């Protein structure tokens, strides 16, 4: 079983910063993609940023230049540094891990952590 443990959410004023962490535990394939999604109030879940084990990154256009995703492969941990936060960044942030094992896609989600940005 794979488990994802998130931390680092909270309440911050606009223009502030937060750092999210997500530690994966269990039987994890070394070639994988870890990332963050968010679900704003009343909206669908959306990709924020992802980073694969080759170092390739993807960012939502709305966070480019403000958020940075990084990972520590030795700790199976992914981080999301969020700077210059805006009220529209408010939402539940979910950690995601996915990979292919024995030709089957596997995907795991964290429980979510609340990020609230006040104006």
Number of C-alpha atoms within 10 A of each C-alpha: 7 13 17 21 17 22 16 15 18 14 14 18 14 17 14 14 17 18 16 21 21 26 18 22 14 10 9 16 12 12 12 17 21 27 26 26 20 23 19 18 11 7 9 8 15 14 16 24 23 25 21 19 14 9 10 9 16 14 18 13 9 11 17 12 11 13 20 18 22 19 21 11 10 7 10 16 18 25 23 22 15 20 17 15 23 20 15 14 21 20 22 18 26 25 29 22 24 18 18 13 12 6 7 8 9 13 14 16 20 19 14 22 20 18 22 21 21 16 11
